[in-house]
């Protein structure tokens, strides 16, 4: 078992936070990562709520919730294409 003094600091040179930043791929803009996270969250919430409504017997609200999946996937496709078209 490691002692607390042997763990690297969270911030500063050689810290855990700087190691996480260095693992991020070069050339991927931050807005692309934010849009991916938001899109995946939107898709998962839409499907989860739709399934819960469907289990509850509410078919029309479930279909509306399933339809709300589409803007999330459209956001991801739009942002991915925009990032691919950027020079550099």
N, C-alpha and C positions, 0 to 999 in steps of 0.2 A: 504494500500500500504506500502510495506516495504521500509525502508530508505536504501541507499547504504551502510551505515555502518553496517547494520545487516546481510549482505550477507557474507558467508564465503570466505576467500581468495582463490585464484585459486591454489596457490602452498603452500607448507609447511604442517605442521601437521594439520590434520583436513580440509585441503583444498579440493576443488572440484576435482582437478587432482588425489589426493590420493584416493578419494572415487571411482573414475572411475576404477582405477587399482584394488581396492579391489573387484569390481564387476566381474572381469574376473574369469572364473572358474579355479580351480586348476587342474593341470595335462594336460592342453591343450597347446602344444608347440606353440610358436609364428609363426613358419613357416606354421603351419596348418591354422592359422587365415589369414595370408597373402595369402596363396594359395586359400583359400575359396573366399576371396575378389577378387583376380585376376580372378579366374574362373568365378564367377558370372558376373563380368564386361565383360569378353570376351564373355560369352554366350549372355548377353543382347545386346552388340554391334553387334554381328553376326546376331542375330534375327532382330534387328531394321534396320540394313543396308539391310538385305535380304528382309524385308517387303517393305522398301522404293523402292528398285530396282524392286520388283515385281509389286508394284503400278505403277511405271514408265514404265512398259512393257518390262523390260530387264530380261528375264527369265533365261538365262544362267548365267549372273553375280549374279542373286539372288540365284540360286542353289549353286553357289560357296560360296557365303556368308553364306548360310544355312549350307554348309558342314564345314565351319570354326567353327561351334558350337561344333563339335565333339572333337577337341583337348582340348577345355576348359573343357568339361565334363570328358574327360579322365584324365586331370590333377587333377581334384578334386577326382576322384575315386582312382587314384594312391596314392595321398598324404594321403587320408583317410585310405587306406589299410596299407600304410607304418606306419602311426601313431598308428593304431590299433595293429600292429605286434610288436611295440616297447615294451620292458619290462618296467614295472613301471606304 
